Amino acid sequence: MVDTSKPSVARMYDHLLGGTDNYIVDREACDRLLHLAPSTRELALVNRAFLVRAVRYLARQRGVRRFLDHGSGLPTRPNVHQVAQEVDETSEVVYIDNDPDVLSHGRMMLAEDPETTAVLDADMRDTDAIFKSEEVRHLLRDNRPVAALFVSVLHCIPDDDDPWALVNRVARRLPPGSYMVISQLASDDPELRYRVTEFMRHATDGQWGRVRTMEEVEKYFEHLEVLEAPGPVEVSRWLPDSDLAPRQNDAEWIEFGAVARIR
């Protein structure tokens, strides 16, 4: 059941991207968040562009045809399967989320592409259940490389649930030659981290983790080989389409991440 009495992270993100699948409670929360961190809308836009570039890069340059999108959020065109299928129409995607809004829209999306796209109702922290599901077992059926996506979702996971361990669990279960796409909200300003974290925890009734430091985000990549960059970067700087591509500058916080190969 969709709860419209409090903001949803997915619906707030949809509003920041210019979408319409949100409510006044989400728009009001975004207004307050923009007051705390005015660069937030720019941050959302450059992160979405990073997702599109990363999927296209993996499909074109690395030959990936299977994607596992954790915490996929509300559909925003182009979606992961649409980007991958521009390269190869047989590309397959499993979207994972447990937000009622996301699942409702995801099922509508399935009607468009039931053969190569699946939406799994699961908590992205429950790796055992995810990898036992019929949808993911099918994705892994012949041990071909898979790209696991954690794009702008790990900050929703509290430290007690250990997002670093989550990334490692998923990496260990993927076939040889697989990839990870990771970005997370980060700032080296402790006051900003505290203010935004507390605001989002209160606004979403605890459906939030923490804005983290750059060093903490780098830990996700300790056992991975970062591609096309010396390490995690502000995501608008990861393999930009051109020198004129939008960049996030002078921001209070950033999306920090990269594309990496599992060693």
C-alpha positions as CSV (number, residue, x, y, z in Angstrom):
1,M,0.0,0.0,0.0
2,V,1.4,3.4,-1.0
3,D,1.8,5.8,2.0
4,T,1.4,9.4,1.0
5,S,1.5,10.7,4.6
6,K,5.3,11.0,4.6
7,P,8.0,11.5,1.9
8,S,9.5,8.6,-0.1
9,V,13.1,8.7,-1.1
10,A,12.1,7.3,-4.5
11,R,9.4,9.9,-5.1
12,M,11.7,12.7,-3.9
13,Y,14.3,11.6,-6.4
14,D,11.6,11.5,-9.1
15,H,10.6,15.1,-8.3
16,L,14.2,16.3,-8.4
17,L,14.6,14.7,-11.9
18,G,11.5,16.5,-13.1
19,G,9.1,13.5,-12.8
20,T,5.5,13.5,-12.0
21,D,5.2,10.3,-9.9
22,N,5.3,12.2,-6.6
23,Y,3.0,14.0,-4.1
24,I,3.0,17.3,-2.3
25,V,4.6,15.8,0.8
26,D,7.6,14.7,-1.4
27,R,7.8,18.1,-3.1
28,E,7.7,19.9,0.2
29,A,10.5,17.7,1.6
30,C,12.6,18.4,-1.5
31,D,12.1,22.2,-1.0
32,R,13.4,21.8,2.6
33,L,16.3,19.6,1.4
34,L,17.2,22.2,-1.3
35,H,17.3,24.8,1.4
36,L,19.9,22.7,3.3
37,A,21.9,21.8,0.2
38,P,21.0,23.9,-2.9
39,S,23.0,21.7,-5.3
40,T,20.7,18.7,-4.7
41,R,18.8,19.0,-7.9
42,E,22.0,19.3,-10.0
43,L,23.3,16.3,-8.0
44,A,20.3,14.1,-8.9
45,L,20.6,15.0,-12.6
46,V,24.3,14.3,-12.9
47,N,23.8,11.0,-11.0
48,R,21.1,9.9,-13.4
49,A,23.4,10.8,-16.4
50,F,26.1,8.7,-14.7
51,L,23.8,5.7,-14.5
52,V,23.0,6.0,-18.2
53,R,26.7,6.4,-19.2
54,A,27.7,3.4,-17.0
55,V,25.1,1.0,-18.4
56,R,25.9,2.1,-22.0
57,Y,29.6,1.7,-21.4
58,L,29.2,-1.8,-19.9
59,A,27.0,-2.9,-22.8
60,R,29.1,-1.4,-25.6
61,Q,32.7,-1.6,-24.4
62,R,32.5,-4.6,-22.0
63,G,29.8,-6.7,-23.7
64,V,27.6,-7.0,-20.6
65,R,24.1,-8.2,-21.4
66,R,22.7,-8.8,-17.9
67,F,22.1,-6.2,-15.2
68,L,20.9,-6.5,-11.6
69,D,19.7,-3.1,-10.4
70,H,19.5,-2.8,-6.6
71,G,17.1,-0.2,-5.2
72,S,16.0,0.7,-8.8
73,G,13.6,3.5,-7.8
74,L,10.8,4.9,-10.0
75,P,11.1,4.4,-13.7
76,T,12.8,7.4,-15.4
77,R,13.4,7.2,-19.2
78,P,15.7,6.0,-20.3
79,N,15.6,3.1,-17.9
80,V,18.4,0.6,-17.5
81,H,16.8,-2.0,-19.8
82,Q,16.2,0.7,-22.5
83,V,19.8,1.9,-22.4
84,A,21.2,-1.7,-22.6
85,Q,18.8,-2.8,-25.3
86,E,19.9,0.1,-27.5
87,V,23.1,-1.9,-27.7
88,D,21.6,-5.4,-27.8
89,E,17.9,-6.0,-27.8
90,T,18.4,-9.3,-25.9
91,S,19.9,-7.5,-22.8
92,E,18.2,-8.6,-19.6
93,V,17.6,-6.6,-16.4
94,V,16.2,-7.5,-13.0
95,Y,15.1,-4.5,-11.0
96,I,15.1,-4.9,-7.2
97,D,13.0,-2.8,-4.9
98,N,10.4,-3.0,-2.1
99,D,8.9,0.4,-2.3
100,P,5.1,0.0,-3.2
101,D,5.2,2.9,-5.6
102,V,8.3,1.5,-7.4
103,L,6.7,-2.0,-7.6
104,S,3.4,-0.6,-9.0
105,H,5.2,1.3,-11.8
106,G,7.6,-1.6,-12.4
107,R,4.8,-4.0,-13.1
108,M,3.4,-1.5,-15.7
109,M,6.9,-1.4,-17.2
110,L,6.9,-5.3,-17.4
111,A,3.9,-5.2,-19.6
112,E,6.1,-3.4,-22.2
113,D,9.0,-6.0,-22.0
114,P,8.1,-9.2,-20.2
115,E,10.7,-11.4,-21.8
116,T,13.9,-9.6,-20.8
117,T,12.8,-7.4,-17.8
118,A,11.8,-8.5,-14.3
119,V,10.9,-6.6,-11.1
120,L,11.7,-8.4,-7.9
121,D,9.9,-7.4,-4.7
122,A,12.8,-7.6,-2.2
123,D,14.8,-5.7,0.3
124,M,18.1,-5.1,-1.4
125,R,19.9,-6.0,1.9
126,D,18.5,-9.6,1.7
127,T,21.1,-11.0,-0.6
128,D,20.2,-14.6,0.2
129,A,16.5,-14.2,-0.8
130,I,17.5,-12.2,-3.9
131,F,19.9,-14.8,-5.2
132,K,17.5,-17.6,-4.5
133,S,14.7,-15.9,-6.5
134,E,13.6,-17.4,-9.8
135,E,14.3,-14.0,-11.5
136,V,18.0,-13.8,-10.4
137,R,18.7,-17.5,-10.9
138,H,17.5,-17.1,-14.4
139,L,19.8,-14.1,-14.9
140,L,22.8,-16.2,-13.7
141,R,21.7,-19.3,-15.6
142,D,24.9,-19.9,-17.7
143,N,27.5,-18.0,-15.7
144,R,27.8,-15.0,-18.0
145,P,29.1,-11.7,-16.5
146,V,26.5,-9.5,-14.7
147,A,26.6,-5.9,-13.8
148,A,25.3,-5.2,-10.3
149,L,24.1,-1.6,-9.8
150,F,24.0,0.2,-6.5
151,V,23.4,3.7,-7.8
152,S,22.5,6.3,-5.2
153,V,21.0,3.8,-2.8
154,L,23.7,2.8,-0.3
155,H,23.2,6.0,1.7
156,C,19.7,4.6,2.5
157,I,21.3,1.7,4.4
158,P,22.3,2.3,8.1
159,D,25.7,1.5,9.3
160,D,24.2,-1.3,11.5
161,D,23.2,-3.1,8.3
162,D,26.8,-2.7,6.9
163,P,26.5,-1.6,3.3
164,W,30.1,-2.5,2.7
165,A,29.4,-6.1,3.6
166,L,26.4,-6.0,1.3
167,V,28.5,-4.9,-1.7
168,N,31.0,-7.7,-0.9
169,R,28.3,-10.3,-0.6
170,V,26.9,-9.5,-4.0
171,A,30.3,-9.3,-5.6
172,R,31.2,-12.8,-4.3
173,R,28.0,-14.3,-5.8
174,L,28.3,-12.9,-9.3
175,P,29.9,-14.9,-12.1
176,P,33.6,-14.4,-13.1
177,G,34.2,-11.2,-15.1
178,S,31.2,-9.4,-13.6
179,Y,31.0,-5.6,-12.7
180,M,29.7,-3.2,-10.1
181,V,28.3,0.3,-10.6
182,I,28.3,2.2,-7.3
183,S,27.5,5.7,-6.3
184,Q,26.6,7.2,-2.9
185,L,25.9,10.6,-1.5
186,A,29.1,11.9,0.2
187,S,30.5,15.0,1.7
188,D,33.7,15.9,3.7
189,D,31.7,18.6,5.5
190,P,30.7,17.0,8.9
191,E,28.1,19.6,9.6
192,L,26.4,19.1,6.2
193,R,26.5,15.3,6.7
194,Y,24.8,15.6,10.0
195,R,22.1,18.1,9.0
196,V,21.1,16.3,5.9
197,T,21.3,12.8,7.5
198,E,19.1,13.9,10.4
199,F,16.6,15.7,8.1
200,M,16.2,12.7,5.8
201,R,15.9,10.2,8.7
202,H,13.1,12.3,10.2
203,A,11.4,13.1,6.9
204,T,11.3,9.4,5.7
205,D,10.5,8.0,9.2
206,G,13.8,6.2,9.4
207,Q,14.1,5.0,5.8
208,W,17.6,6.4,5.6
209,G,21.2,5.6,6.4
210,R,23.8,8.2,6.3
211,V,25.6,10.7,4.1
212,R,29.2,9.4,4.2
213,T,32.7,10.7,3.7
214,M,34.7,10.1,0.5
215,E,37.0,7.8,2.4
216,E,34.0,5.7,3.5
217,V,32.7,5.4,-0.1
218,E,36.2,4.4,-1.3
219,K,35.9,1.3,1.0
220,Y,33.2,-0.1,-1.3
221,F,35.9,-0.4,-4.0
222,E,38.7,-2.0,-1.9
223,H,38.5,-5.4,-3.7
224,L,37.4,-4.0,-7.1
225,E,39.3,-2.7,-10.1
226,V,38.0,0.8,-10.9
227,L,37.6,1.3,-14.7
228,E,38.3,4.5,-16.7
229,A,39.4,6.4,-13.6
230,P,42.1,6.2,-11.0
231,G,39.5,5.6,-8.3
232,P,36.0,6.8,-7.3
233,V,35.2,10.3,-8.5
234,E,32.4,12.8,-8.4
235,V,30.2,10.9,-10.9
236,S,29.9,13.7,-13.5
237,R,33.7,13.2,-14.0
238,W,33.5,9.5,-14.6
239,L,33.9,9.1,-18.4
240,P,31.9,12.2,-19.4
241,D,30.4,12.2,-22.8
242,S,32.4,15.3,-23.7
243,D,34.3,18.2,-22.2
244,L,31.0,20.1,-22.4
245,A,29.1,17.5,-20.4
246,P,27.4,18.9,-17.2
247,R,29.7,18.9,-14.1
248,Q,28.9,19.3,-10.5
249,N,30.9,22.2,-9.1
250,D,31.1,23.9,-5.7
251,A,28.6,21.5,-4.3
252,E,27.8,20.9,-0.6
253,W,27.6,17.2,-1.3
254,I,28.2,15.0,-4.3
255,E,27.4,11.6,-5.7
256,F,30.8,9.8,-5.4
257,G,31.4,6.5,-7.2
258,A,32.6,4.6,-10.3
259,V,32.3,1.5,-12.5
260,A,34.5,-1.4,-11.4
261,R,35.4,-4.9,-12.4
262,I,35.3,-7.7,-9.8
263,R,38.7,-9.1,-9.4
